Amino acid sequence: LAAFLFHAETVGLPMTDDEHYPFLLEIAAETINTVLGHSTVDLAEESNNVILSAPVVIEEARRLHRPKGASFAAISLTTSRGILDMNFIVPKHLFDNKLNIVAC
């Protein structure tokens, strides 16, 4: 999916070969940012404070810091153009492992 979005957003733009990969990572991060924003909109309407950090694209397995009381949530965005797997660190008391709101 990221490759499709990259092509759609950069067609016709002058770009060197060494600019392709960093731009692809930025497109993936912005897509994740959009999904995260939509998944937290209900919390904002309920006057809950949710602190969001900028998305980070991780290219290989690494150690991640998980704040106390947080859990990992994983979702896949599947479209006819491809799949984007996303992992989030979320407040355990607000979301289940599929990013469904469980409490406000």
Disulfide bonds with the S-S distance in Angstrom:
none
